[in-house]
Amino acid sequence: MDSSSIFIECGSSQGEDVEVDHGDCGGYDDDTLWVPAIGMCFSCLEEVKTYYQEYALKKGFGWRIRSSKKEDDGKVNYLILSCSREGSNISKISCTLKTLPSRAKNCPAKICIKLKQDGFWYITQFESNHSHETSPTKARLFKANKKMNLHVRRTIQINDDAGVRINKTFQSLVKDVGGHENIPFCEKDVRNYINKERRAIGKEGDGKALISYFCKMREQNTDFFYDIDLDDDFHVRNVFWADARSRAAYEYFGDVVTFDTTYLTNKYDMPFAAFVGVNHHGQSTLLGCGLLSGEDTDSFVWLFKSWLRCMLEKAPLGIVTDQCKAMKNAIELVFPTTRHRWCLWHIMKKNPEKLSGYGEYKRIKYAMKEAVYDTFTTTSFEKKWCSFIEKFDLQENDWLGGLYIEHHRWAPTLLRVYFWAGMSTTQRSESIHAFFDGYINSTTSLNQFVKQYDNALRSRAEKEFEADFNSMDTTIPCGSNSSIEKQFQSEFTNAKFKEIQVEFRSKMNCSASLNSMEDCFATYHVLEEILAGDIRKERVLKVMLNKENHDFKCECSLFEFRGIVCRHVLSVCSQERIVSLPEKYVLTRWKKNIKRKHSYIKTSYGVTELKPQMDSARLQNNGNFSPRLQNNGNCSPRLG
């Protein structure tokens, strides 16, 4: 049997499992296709099947094995190959309740084959008439005529591992062969094949399969870390893992993390929990993740302890989460010294749900945003908050009352004095969704999820690599002649230098004036013009300057919060004719010329598995795909 003719039979339109067929012991083209006749002989049973398959394909009907007989030693010596519409079907369900399609049409078409003493197979009976219409143009859709070769199956598997949708994979195969009429299977067959492969992956059971996968990753890189919490029945309860790159990145970007469980990933509805940091380009970087059995305190405590052990007991300085009480309890137990902040975006997006019932909802929403975003001191925040509560008679609103009690966890005025790397912004709150969009969906199995995690990480690592290259290879020109701008241009990554340039441009809207002077300490008032839509506003912020060491303190606290020097400080620098800033304002975290270990670590997902290499499939005369194995035929690929 020719190894280049190994085919796999697709599932039927009813979704039967994929079966392996080692047919094709001989091919017949249009010129050699003979009509079956009594007395025709064949050297083997497979040759008979291949012949009748080709005959059925050309005549336009489906076929199947109807029955067979065996000798005493168990070898088949008699076979009937019939049209797939032979026989009759009597449904046990009344047609008045449900009507189901049936192939049965009492079709008499068949051939009978018998093995004789000379070792050859002979056609002993042949019936060519059908009880139904046949169609050679539709024959490719019959189950017996559907074939996938090794190249096609390999392409489908690779695309599935890469998160490509099944319909996209099928369309690319159709395009490759020049149309649906040239492809011997349909999209549902691809879907059935993938489903069978996924079932095969998980046949060991979730717990065993996950452990097997993690052990494999650990063999490829000993710094791969995982922890699995199993119940008494060996079912997965909680899972945590982090690759070597994530662990190394934590050394540089683990000062502030966001933790979120809103992305439900798989068919078991296990919440996906991720620890996400921000790298030197402002991109999201994964610092470990897990799958949990539930969003309760015990599950979070287990996960946080596993993560802390993974990161060598080094807790983050700050963590951003949503308003989950179980999360809050677990953080207090495992990270007692870590500042815990609630994501402001999650809070503000609840406005319609909590406040839309009030007649003056739009004015209430505007007043609340003004108190939250337009205040820079604790006193001014509390004054505006209480004012809008009293103005709209909201004293009985439990949600607003609870927010005020916990305002130290979310109000920007109180928290911007600490470094958060911009973690409270809207785009950061959705970083996890952006991280895995296109890789994970609600039907992803547990094992498939772990593989797609690797794909997402590979994509993110490549984006960081490209950003590193761009910062090395290109220079963004300065928008001014300021030596301070040049100072940041030479040190910061392109992405962070763009943020600095926003502050330089906004400096044009600021006017600094000296308010007081005491010893070496100068106090400036900076008037800033702001345009909110079509509304022009003005605000005054106080900037303190130590003239001896050029140490600044601005009320907006942008540097403390994001590590970016603000427009107000830059305005005072212009006023004072300061030509360079102290090194502490050029944050090492955002520098481009730093060699960071995680960029050089060989990660688990960076290891390419050895696979049989095959040429692209080309159509044969019978319309089927036929792969050609390379390496002088020494490869022995696995089917299924």
MIMI-603790 format. One record per residue (C-alpha): residue in three letters; y, x, z. Coordinates in Angstrom, 3 decimals. Last residue first. Layout:
# MIMI-603790
ALA:Y:X:Z $
...
END
This chain:
# MIMI-603790
GLY:10.967:-5.902:14.486 $
LEU:9.566:-3.109:12.381 $
ARG:9.600:0.465:13.565 $
PRO:10.544:3.214:11.138 $
SER:8.113:6.060:10.371 $
CYS:10.187:8.813:8.799 $
ASN:8.249:11.545:7.016 $
GLY:8.737:10.026:3.568 $
ASN:10.393:13.113:2.175 $
ASN:13.271:12.817:4.682 $
GLN:14.468:9.631:2.944 $
LEU:13.034:6.124:2.988 $
ARG:13.758:3.933:-0.026 $
PRO:14.400:0.279:0.767 $
SER:13.503:-2.670:-1.559 $
PHE:15.501:-5.894:-1.545 $
ASN:13.967:-8.843:-3.351 $
GLY:15.177:-10.471:-6.594 $
ASN:11.851:-10.098:-8.404 $
ASN:13.202:-7.420:-10.729 $
GLN:14.333:-5.295:-7.796 $
LEU:17.687:-5.527:-6.140 $
ARG:19.190:-2.404:-4.664 $
ALA:19.286:-1.449:-1.036 $
SER:21.568:1.379:0.076 $
ASP:19.678:4.578:0.820 $
MET:17.931:4.890:4.154 $
GLN:18.227:7.155:7.186 $
PRO:15.763:6.597:10.029 $
LYS:17.666:6.570:13.326 $
LEU:18.403:9.260:15.884 $
GLU:20.626:7.858:18.609 $
THR:24.244:8.968:18.591 $
VAL:25.631:10.067:21.940 $
GLY:29.311:9.191:22.425 $
TYR:28.437:6.039:24.338 $
SER:27.046:8.133:27.152 $
THR:30.174:10.263:27.367 $
LYS:30.788:13.894:26.596 $
ILE:33.829:14.711:28.711 $
TYR:36.753:16.429:27.020 $
SER:39.382:13.699:27.239 $
HIS:38.277:12.852:30.794 $
LYS:39.351:16.307:31.941 $
ARG:43.054:15.906:31.203 $
LYS:44.933:18.732:29.538 $
ILE:48.631:17.972:30.074 $
ASN:51.038:18.409:27.162 $
LYS:51.719:14.702:26.637 $
LYS:53.387:13.904:29.955 $
TRP:53.421:10.323:31.295 $
ARG:51.620:10.947:34.618 $
THR:53.528:14.169:35.119 $
LEU:56.661:12.070:35.720 $
VAL:59.833:13.651:34.363 $
TYR:61.988:12.304:37.188 $
LYS:60.397:14.760:39.643 $
GLU:61.485:17.653:37.439 $
PRO:65.156:17.204:38.344 $
LEU:67.342:15.720:35.599 $
SER:69.334:17.612:32.994 $
VAL:72.885:17.627:31.567 $
ILE:74.783:15.823:34.351 $
ARG:78.340:15.059:33.166 $
GLU:78.998:12.884:36.246 $
GLN:79.908:9.806:34.189 $
SER:77.090:10.435:31.756 $
CYS:74.637:10.832:34.635 $
VAL:76.007:7.599:36.142 $
SER:75.119:5.749:32.937 $
LEU:71.676:7.356:32.905 $
VAL:71.106:6.090:36.456 $
HIS:72.034:2.564:35.356 $
ARG:69.910:2.756:32.201 $
CYS:66.774:3.366:34.283 $
VAL:64.550:6.458:34.536 $
ILE:60.942:5.455:33.849 $
GLY:58.184:5.899:36.473 $
ARG:57.408:2.170:36.326 $
PHE:58.167:0.802:39.836 $
GLU:59.994:3.696:41.516 $
PHE:61.818:4.512:38.284 $
LEU:62.788:0.893:37.682 $
SER:64.078:0.479:41.240 $
CYS:66.816:-1.986:40.126 $
GLU:68.888:-1.004:43.179 $
CYS:69.177:2.579:41.962 $
LYS:68.500:5.727:44.025 $
PHE:69.234:9.118:42.494 $
ASP:68.642:12.746:43.581 $
HIS:70.837:15.185:41.710 $
ASN:70.157:17.970:44.235 $
GLU:73.704:18.620:45.482 $
LYS:75.413:15.545:44.065 $
ASN:73.149:13.132:45.926 $
LEU:73.668:9.934:43.974 $
MET:73.364:6.270:45.046 $
VAL:73.421:3.566:42.337 $
LYS:74.462:-0.014:43.151 $
LEU:73.917:-2.766:40.620 $
VAL:76.459:-5.223:39.242 $
ARG:75.420:-8.112:37.037 $
GLU:77.010:-9.793:34.087 $
LYS:75.715:-12.654:31.987 $
ARG:76.102:-13.868:28.412 $
ILE:74.071:-16.930:27.419 $
ASP:72.929:-17.196:23.813 $
GLY:69.388:-16.107:24.622 $
ALA:69.788:-14.113:27.808 $
LEU:72.454:-11.518:26.931 $
ILE:73.114:-9.057:29.741 $
GLU:76.254:-7.002:30.420 $
GLU:75.777:-4.365:33.090 $
LEU:78.385:-3.266:35.652 $
VAL:77.270:-0.156:37.504 $
HIS:78.718:0.377:40.975 $
TYR:78.491:3.985:42.041 $
THR:77.967:5.464:45.486 $
ALA:78.371:9.222:45.861 $
PHE:76.656:11.285:48.525 $
CYS:77.724:14.921:48.908 $
ASP:79.997:14.244:51.894 $
GLU:80.837:10.547:51.659 $
MET:82.167:9.162:48.368 $
SER:82.709:5.503:47.531 $
ASN:82.856:3.058:44.607 $
LEU:82.738:5.368:41.582 $
SER:82.571:3.294:38.400 $
ALA:79.718:2.964:35.900 $
SER:79.871:0.758:32.808 $
CYS:76.631:-0.442:31.262 $
ASN:75.945:-2.153:27.931 $
MET:75.771:1.171:26.066 $
LYS:73.144:2.305:28.600 $
SER:70.826:-0.192:26.923 $
ARG:70.248:2.284:24.098 $
PHE:69.329:5.037:26.561 $
GLU:67.071:2.662:28.493 $
VAL:65.212:1.676:25.317 $
GLN:64.958:5.383:24.496 $
ILE:63.075:5.984:27.739 $
GLU:60.534:3.344:26.721 $
LYS:60.159:5.049:23.332 $
PHE:59.535:8.326:25.192 $
LYS:56.695:6.593:26.984 $
ALA:54.914:5.654:23.756 $
ASN:55.574:9.030:22.137 $
THR:54.080:10.947:25.052 $
PHE:56.669:12.541:27.319 $
GLU:57.659:16.203:27.670 $
SER:59.746:17.357:24.691 $
GLN:61.446:14.016:24.136 $
PHE:62.114:13.594:27.861 $
GLN:64.319:16.708:27.979 $
LYS:65.850:15.813:24.611 $
GLU:67.041:12.523:26.150 $
ILE:68.529:14.501:29.032 $
SER:70.272:16.828:26.578 $
SER:72.090:13.806:25.200 $
ASN:73.001:14.094:21.525 $
SER:71.832:10.552:20.841 $
GLY:69.039:8.583:19.215 $
CYS:66.569:11.392:19.637 $
PRO:63.970:11.807:16.904 $
ILE:60.361:10.797:17.630 $
THR:58.177:13.849:17.221 $
THR:54.854:13.827:15.417 $
ASP:51.608:15.837:15.560 $
MET:51.047:16.125:19.303 $
SER:52.145:12.615:20.228 $
ASN:50.265:11.254:17.207 $
PHE:47.125:13.176:18.186 $
ASP:47.179:11.905:21.753 $
ALA:47.679:8.343:20.429 $
GLU:44.684:8.810:18.118 $
PHE:42.532:10.042:21.016 $
GLU:43.672:7.113:23.169 $
LYS:42.726:4.657:20.412 $
GLU:39.370:6.428:19.988 $
ALA:38.599:6.105:23.694 $
ARG:39.454:2.410:23.506 $
SER:37.056:1.822:20.604 $
ARG:34.267:3.742:22.316 $
LEU:34.870:1.736:25.477 $
ALA:34.565:-1.549:23.583 $
ASN:31.334:-0.379:21.951 $
ASP:29.900:0.749:25.286 $
TYR:30.702:-2.643:26.813 $
GLN:28.949:-4.180:23.821 $
LYS:25.765:-2.430:24.940 $
VAL:26.115:-3.786:28.485 $
PHE:26.758:-7.290:27.136 $
GLN:23.663:-7.181:24.946 $
ASN:21.578:-6.651:28.055 $
LEU:23.114:-9.623:29.862 $
SER:23.078:-11.887:26.836 $
THR:26.254:-12.746:24.927 $
THR:26.567:-16.511:24.414 $
SER:30.073:-16.876:25.899 $
ASN:31.536:-14.113:23.742 $
ILE:31.946:-10.347:23.964 $
TYR:32.966:-7.682:21.445 $
GLY:35.873:-9.185:19.492 $
ASP:38.061:-9.433:22.575 $
PHE:36.780:-6.965:25.172 $
PHE:39.827:-4.889:26.077 $
ALA:42.363:-7.548:25.114 $
HIS:40.815:-9.921:27.659 $
ILE:40.819:-7.181:30.270 $
SER:44.451:-6.328:29.592 $
GLU:45.640:-9.913:30.022 $
SER:47.523:-9.319:33.253 $
ARG:48.860:-6.071:31.786 $
GLN:50.636:-7.904:28.965 $
THR:52.400:-10.222:31.375 $
THR:53.815:-7.469:33.563 $
SER:52.629:-6.800:37.102 $
MET:50.976:-3.486:36.264 $
GLY:54.130:-1.762:35.043 $
ALA:52.859:1.550:36.433 $
TRP:52.887:-0.008:39.954 $
PHE:54.920:2.588:41.895 $
TYR:56.521:1.089:44.991 $
VAL:60.174:-0.010:45.446 $
ARG:59.423:-2.801:42.963 $
LEU:57.439:-4.666:45.607 $
LEU:60.004:-6.530:47.702 $
THR:62.312:-7.616:44.887 $
PRO:59.378:-8.195:42.561 $
ALA:58.053:-11.033:44.789 $
TRP:54.226:-10.977:44.647 $
ARG:52.511:-9.898:47.866 $
HIS:55.571:-9.942:50.173 $
HIS:56.051:-13.534:49.035 $
GLU:52.983:-14.618:51.043 $
ILE:54.754:-17.232:53.212 $
TYR:57.010:-18.082:50.263 $
LEU:54.047:-18.739:47.984 $
GLY:52.421:-21.037:50.534 $
GLY:55.585:-23.152:50.767 $
LEU:55.863:-23.305:46.971 $
TRP:52.294:-24.600:46.740 $
ASP:52.676:-26.984:49.693 $
ASN:55.688:-28.785:48.202 $
GLU:57.204:-30.662:51.159 $
GLN:60.413:-28.598:51.288 $
LEU:61.074:-29.181:47.588 $
ASP:64.325:-31.174:47.915 $
PHE:65.779:-29.938:44.594 $
LYS:68.821:-28.202:46.097 $
GLU:66.986:-27.260:49.298 $
ILE:64.203:-25.340:47.560 $
PHE:66.715:-23.819:45.087 $
SER:68.899:-22.515:47.908 $
CYS:65.987:-21.220:49.964 $
TRP:64.856:-19.110:47.028 $
LYS:68.371:-17.908:46.187 $
LYS:69.060:-16.750:49.761 $
GLU:65.620:-15.213:50.243 $
PHE:65.956:-13.230:47.012 $
SER:69.529:-12.096:47.794 $
THR:68.511:-10.860:51.236 $
THR:65.428:-9.039:49.996 $
THR:67.519:-7.177:47.440 $
PHE:67.331:-6.997:43.641 $
THR:67.469:-10.637:42.540 $
ASP:67.392:-11.891:38.946 $
TYR:63.638:-12.163:38.352 $
VAL:62.269:-14.316:41.180 $
ALA:65.333:-16.339:42.205 $
GLU:66.359:-16.915:38.572 $
LYS:62.805:-17.850:37.639 $
MET:62.778:-20.478:40.408 $
ALA:66.132:-21.919:39.297 $
TYR:64.929:-22.189:35.674 $
LYS:61.676:-23.889:36.686 $
ILE:63.535:-26.362:38.906 $
ARG:66.003:-27.145:36.098 $
LYS:63.153:-27.837:33.684 $
TYR:61.223:-29.898:36.246 $
GLU:64.113:-32.208:37.146 $
GLY:61.942:-35.339:37.217 $
TYR:59.246:-33.627:39.260 $
GLY:55.641:-33.960:38.100 $
SER:55.902:-30.720:36.110 $
LEU:55.917:-28.676:39.338 $
LYS:52.382:-27.526:40.194 $
GLU:50.591:-27.609:36.830 $
PRO:53.668:-26.684:34.783 $
ASN:54.548:-23.805:37.151 $
LYS:51.029:-22.317:37.254 $
LYS:51.951:-19.727:34.613 $
MET:54.384:-18.200:37.110 $
ILE:51.671:-17.264:39.579 $
HIS:49.222:-15.684:37.131 $
TRP:52.096:-13.738:35.583 $
LEU:53.197:-12.434:38.974 $
CYS:49.831:-10.756:39.569 $
TRP:49.313:-10.657:43.311 $
ARG:49.802:-7.302:44.991 $
HIS:47.626:-5.532:47.522 $
ARG:48.826:-2.197:48.852 $
THR:45.758:-0.098:49.742 $
THR:45.310:1.148:53.338 $
PRO:42.623:-1.382:54.342 $
PHE:40.637:-0.991:51.098 $
VAL:37.114:-2.247:51.980 $
LEU:37.836:-4.995:54.556 $
GLU:41.369:-5.988:53.498 $
ILE:40.275:-5.888:49.858 $
ALA:37.310:-8.177:50.600 $
ASN:39.493:-10.786:52.315 $
LYS:42.028:-10.822:49.459 $
MET:39.276:-11.151:46.862 $
ALA:37.792:-14.121:48.745 $
LYS:41.272:-15.695:48.886 $
CYS:41.790:-15.393:45.118 $
GLN:45.489:-15.335:44.246 $
ASP:45.185:-13.041:41.205 $
THR:44.767:-9.293:41.521 $
VAL:46.856:-6.086:41.472 $
ILE:45.706:-3.029:43.450 $
GLY:47.811:-0.220:44.877 $
LEU:47.267:3.257:46.310 $
PRO:43.704:3.336:44.985 $
ALA:40.818:4.292:47.311 $
LYS:39.133:7.696:47.053 $
GLU:35.626:7.349:48.506 $
LEU:34.082:9.572:45.805 $
MET:35.046:7.226:42.946 $
CYS:31.503:5.853:42.594 $
ARG:31.347:5.205:46.336 $
LEU:34.590:3.243:46.096 $
TRP:33.222:1.255:43.148 $
SER:30.027:0.391:45.016 $
LYS:32.030:-0.599:48.102 $
PHE:34.340:-2.771:46.008 $
LEU:31.375:-4.511:44.331 $
TRP:29.514:-5.263:47.575 $
VAL:32.715:-6.522:49.236 $
PHE:33.461:-8.683:46.176 $
SER:30.016:-10.282:46.298 $
ASP:30.263:-10.905:50.044 $
THR:33.749:-12.449:49.737 $
ASP:32.733:-14.991:47.115 $
GLU:33.300:-15.062:43.354 $
GLY:29.660:-15.485:42.375 $
SER:26.613:-13.748:40.930 $
LEU:28.780:-10.831:39.861 $
LEU:28.858:-8.620:36.790 $
GLY:30.597:-5.287:37.125 $
CYS:33.252:-2.926:35.871 $
GLY:34.517:0.621:36.077 $
LEU:37.774:2.469:35.477 $
LEU:38.649:0.973:32.097 $
THR:41.839:2.238:30.496 $
SER:44.663:-0.013:29.372 $
GLN:47.283:1.768:27.286 $
GLY:50.660:2.914:28.644 $
HIS:50.360:6.155:26.690 $
HIS:49.646:8.228:29.802 $
ASN:46.832:5.870:30.838 $
VAL:47.043:2.553:32.690 $
GLY:44.226:1.369:34.955 $
VAL:41.633:-1.393:34.765 $
PHE:38.928:-2.294:37.283 $
ALA:36.823:-5.048:35.730 $
ALA:34.899:-8.059:36.994 $
PHE:32.817:-10.239:34.694 $
PRO:31.900:-13.546:36.275 $
MET:28.227:-14.446:35.750 $
ASP:28.054:-17.590:33.624 $
TYR:24.371:-16.961:32.781 $
LYS:25.140:-17.261:29.064 $
ASN:27.514:-14.347:29.259 $
THR:31.081:-13.329:29.573 $
LEU:33.353:-15.128:31.976 $
TYR:36.703:-13.278:31.822 $
THR:38.718:-14.397:34.847 $
THR:37.372:-11.743:37.179 $
ASP:40.375:-9.407:37.396 $
PHE:41.223:-6.179:39.186 $
THR:44.350:-4.230:38.294 $
VAL:44.538:-0.606:39.246 $
VAL:47.205:1.737:40.595 $
ASP:46.665:5.357:41.654 $
GLY:43.495:5.598:39.570 $
PHE:45.143:6.997:36.454 $
TYR:44.702:10.752:36.740 $
GLU:41.567:11.193:38.875 $
TYR:40.329:7.781:37.699 $
ALA:40.064:9.197:34.178 $
ALA:37.139:11.367:35.331 $
ARG:35.188:8.351:36.566 $
SER:35.971:6.384:33.417 $
ARG:34.780:9.249:31.224 $
ALA:31.542:9.635:33.184 $
ASP:30.583:5.976:32.705 $
ALA:31.052:3.266:35.301 $
TRP:28.574:0.617:36.460 $
PHE:28.323:-2.346:38.812 $
VAL:25.810:-5.197:38.880 $
ASN:25.348:-8.188:41.205 $
ARG:22.501:-10.679:41.676 $
VAL:19.983:-9.568:39.070 $
HIS:16.590:-11.132:39.608 $
PHE:13.833:-9.076:41.237 $
ASP:12.450:-12.116:43.072 $
ASP:13.722:-10.826:46.418 $
ASP:17.282:-10.537:45.077 $
LEU:18.632:-7.569:43.166 $
ASP:21.939:-5.676:43.630 $
ILE:22.324:-3.058:40.914 $
ASP:24.422:0.108:41.168 $
TYR:25.404:2.369:38.320 $
PHE:27.051:5.731:37.773 $
PHE:26.993:7.889:34.623 $
ASP:27.738:11.421:35.822 $
THR:24.248:12.571:34.807 $
ASN:25.028:11.975:31.146 $
GLN:22.338:11.207:28.557 $
GLU:19.673:10.720:31.215 $
ARG:22.022:8.430:33.157 $
MET:22.510:6.268:30.073 $
LYS:18.729:5.864:29.760 $
CYS:18.474:5.035:33.440 $
PHE:21.142:2.375:32.934 $
TYR:19.172:0.793:30.104 $
SER:15.898:0.733:32.028 $
ILE:17.619:-0.696:35.087 $
LEU:19.149:-3.397:32.924 $
ALA:15.810:-4.228:31.336 $
LYS:14.022:-4.385:34.684 $
GLY:16.553:-6.735:36.267 $
ASP:17.013:-8.991:33.258 $
GLY:13.351:-9.507:32.552 $
GLU:11.114:-7.277:30.437 $
LYS:11.530:-9.626:27.454 $
GLY:15.266:-8.992:27.333 $
ILE:15.388:-6.886:24.182 $
ALA:12.756:-9.068:22.496 $
ARG:14.868:-12.167:23.055 $
ARG:17.794:-10.378:21.433 $
GLU:15.665:-9.401:18.438 $
LYS:14.439:-12.987:18.053 $
ASN:17.998:-14.303:18.161 $
ILE:19.073:-11.743:15.568 $
TYR:16.272:-12.791:13.205 $
ASN:17.050:-16.489:13.619 $
ARG:20.738:-15.863:12.850 $
VAL:19.873:-13.845:9.752 $
ASP:17.539:-16.639:8.640 $
LYS:20.342:-19.135:9.244 $
GLU:22.579:-17.182:6.876 $
CYS:20.148:-17.535:3.980 $
PHE:17.351:-15.419:2.486 $
PRO:16.353:-13.850:-0.850 $
ILE:19.841:-12.715:-1.945 $
ASN:20.632:-12.745:-5.636 $
GLU:21.651:-16.408:-5.938 $
HIS:24.040:-15.976:-3.026 $
GLY:26.240:-13.592:-5.012 $
GLY:26.732:-10.057:-6.283 $
VAL:24.315:-8.014:-4.203 $
ASP:26.881:-6.361:-1.922 $
LYS:28.986:-9.496:-1.628 $
VAL:26.045:-11.476:-0.291 $
LEU:25.306:-8.731:2.241 $
SER:28.968:-8.711:3.330 $
GLN:28.903:-12.513:3.687 $
PHE:25.818:-12.316:5.884 $
THR:27.397:-9.787:8.227 $
LYS:30.571:-11.880:8.473 $
ASN:28.533:-15.013:9.295 $
ILE:26.665:-13.084:11.982 $
ARG:29.822:-11.932:13.722 $
VAL:30.233:-8.188:14.055 $
GLY:29.850:-7.046:17.668 $
ALA:28.912:-3.439:16.863 $
ASP:25.351:-4.012:18.101 $
ASP:25.146:-7.036:15.787 $
ASN:26.419:-4.995:12.858 $
ILE:23.852:-2.276:13.500 $
GLN:21.036:-4.833:13.784 $
ILE:22.020:-6.644:10.581 $
THR:22.289:-3.372:8.644 $
ARG:18.869:-2.249:9.921 $
ARG:17.353:-5.570:8.911 $
VAL:18.851:-5.265:5.426 $
HIS:17.675:-1.676:4.993 $
LEU:14.172:-2.486:6.203 $
ASN:13.675:-5.356:3.760 $
MET:14.321:-9.005:4.422 $
LYS:12.268:-11.577:2.522 $
LYS:12.418:-15.313:1.940 $
ASN:9.905:-16.452:-0.686 $
ALA:7.345:-17.918:1.727 $
LYS:10.061:-19.885:3.519 $
PHE:11.329:-21.549:0.356 $
LEU:15.023:-20.809:-0.287 $
ARG:14.359:-18.412:-3.197 $
ALA:12.723:-21.288:-5.109 $
LYS:16.029:-23.056:-5.637 $
THR:16.581:-21.814:-9.226 $
PRO:12.864:-22.233:-10.028 $
SER:13.038:-25.938:-9.143 $
THR:9.996:-28.175:-8.680 $
GLU:10.034:-31.975:-8.518 $
HIS:7.260:-33.698:-6.602 $
SER:3.608:-34.643:-6.830 $
HIS:2.725:-31.283:-8.354 $
ASN:0.180:-30.432:-11.072 $
SER:-1.271:-26.923:-11.393 $
GLU:-4.664:-27.326:-9.682 $
PHE:-6.930:-24.265:-9.732 $
GLN:-10.475:-23.766:-8.415 $
THR:-12.832:-20.819:-8.188 $
ILE:-10.283:-18.018:-8.364 $
TYR:-12.276:-14.852:-7.721 $
TRP:-11.895:-12.110:-5.094 $
PHE:-13.788:-8.900:-5.771 $
GLY:-16.331:-7.138:-3.529 $
ASP:-19.296:-7.465:-5.965 $
GLN:-20.900:-9.930:-3.559 $
LYS:-18.173:-12.529:-4.019 $
LEU:-14.992:-13.245:-2.071 $
LYS:-13.730:-16.733:-2.903 $
ILE:-10.314:-18.042:-3.848 $
CYS:-9.187:-21.669:-4.135 $
ILE:-5.839:-22.370:-5.832 $
LYS:-3.501:-25.235:-5.054 $
ALA:-1.284:-28.072:-6.322 $
PRO:-2.393:-31.471:-4.904 $
CYS:0.968:-32.445:-3.344 $
ASN:0.477:-35.118:-0.671 $
LYS:4.272:-35.086:-0.118 $
ALA:4.606:-33.415:3.276 $
ARG:7.937:-31.648:3.625 $
SER:9.212:-34.006:6.324 $
PRO:12.729:-34.836:7.495 $
LEU:12.950:-36.623:10.857 $
THR:14.035:-40.225:11.363 $
LYS:14.589:-41.423:14.897 $
LEU:14.309:-44.699:16.756 $
THR:13.615:-47.159:13.924 $
CYS:11.457:-44.521:12.294 $
SER:9.102:-44.779:15.273 $
ILE:8.195:-41.450:16.801 $
LYS:4.588:-40.292:16.488 $
SER:5.368:-39.222:12.927 $
ILE:2.658:-39.401:10.302 $
ASN:2.901:-36.502:7.875 $
SER:0.860:-36.064:4.738 $
GLY:-0.793:-33.124:3.030 $
GLU:0.585:-30.704:0.468 $
ARG:4.313:-29.927:0.362 $
SER:3.941:-26.170:0.937 $
CYS:1.879:-25.949:-2.259 $
SER:-1.583:-24.598:-1.594 $
LEU:-3.461:-21.348:-1.077 $
ILE:-7.103:-22.011:-0.135 $
LEU:-9.142:-19.077:1.152 $
TYR:-12.806:-18.048:1.353 $
ASN:-14.463:-14.840:2.568 $
VAL:-12.408:-13.950:5.634 $
LYS:-14.103:-11.349:7.840 $
GLY:-15.273:-12.455:11.292 $
ASP:-18.679:-10.770:11.223 $
ASP:-20.403:-14.145:10.767 $
GLU:-18.348:-14.778:7.654 $
LYS:-14.982:-16.498:7.720 $
LYS:-13.468:-19.560:6.093 $
SER:-9.825:-20.262:5.283 $
SER:-7.305:-23.114:5.191 $
ARG:-3.937:-24.159:3.784 $
ILE:-2.247:-20.791:3.395 $
ARG:1.295:-21.532:2.225 $
TRP:3.357:-22.113:-0.862 $
GLY:6.869:-23.109:-1.890 $
PHE:7.765:-24.329:-5.336 $
GLY:9.924:-23.161:-8.258 $
LYS:7.600:-22.106:-11.078 $
LYS:8.789:-18.484:-10.988 $
LEU:8.626:-18.268:-7.200 $
ALA:5.257:-20.030:-7.064 $
TYR:3.757:-17.538:-9.555 $
GLU:5.208:-14.593:-7.654 $
GLN:3.755:-15.917:-4.396 $
TYR:0.418:-16.603:-6.106 $
TYR:0.228:-12.957:-7.242 $
THR:1.271:-11.555:-3.874 $
LYS:-1.303:-13.693:-2.101 $
VAL:-4.065:-12.623:-4.492 $
GLU:-3.149:-8.953:-4.145 $
GLU:-3.245:-9.307:-0.378 $
LEU:-6.814:-10.595:-0.622 $
CYS:-8.031:-7.513:-2.457 $
SER:-9.304:-6.386:-5.861 $
PHE:-8.429:-9.549:-7.728 $
CYS:-10.402:-11.741:-10.125 $
MET:-9.493:-14.540:-12.546 $
GLY:-12.516:-16.825:-13.027 $
ILE:-10.642:-20.118:-12.922 $
ALA:-7.142:-19.643:-14.255 $
PRO:-3.795:-18.916:-12.663 $
VAL:-0.853:-18.784:-15.105 $
TRP:-0.132:-15.166:-15.913 $
LEU:3.032:-13.300:-14.959 $
THR:2.889:-10.127:-16.998 $
ASP:6.041:-10.535:-19.072 $
ASP:8.171:-12.087:-16.339 $
ASP:7.353:-9.346:-13.839 $
TYR:4.296:-8.993:-11.631 $
GLY:4.026:-6.758:-8.598 $
GLY:0.979:-5.426:-6.786 $
CYS:-0.109:-4.975:-3.219 $
ASP:3.105:-6.654:-2.212 $
GLY:2.285:-8.094:1.203 $
HIS:2.762:-6.432:4.596 $
ASP:4.346:-9.542:6.095 $
VAL:5.922:-9.403:9.547 $
GLU:6.871:-12.736:11.069 $
VAL:10.272:-14.015:12.176 $
ASP:10.096:-16.951:14.578 $
GLU:10.496:-20.454:13.221 $
GLY:14.073:-21.818:13.041 $
GLN:13.506:-25.171:11.275 $
SER:15.059:-23.686:8.144 $
SER:12.204:-21.214:8.045 $
GLY:12.058:-17.860:9.794 $
CYS:12.211:-14.814:7.570 $
GLU:9.215:-12.807:6.367 $
ILE:9.596:-9.070:6.850 $
PHE:8.983:-6.718:3.966 $
ILE:7.366:-3.329:3.497 $
SER:7.510:-2.435:-0.191 $
SER:8.662:1.165:-0.007 $
SER:5.574:2.051:2.018 $
ASP:3.397:1.353:-1.023 $
MET:0.000:0.000:0.000 $
END
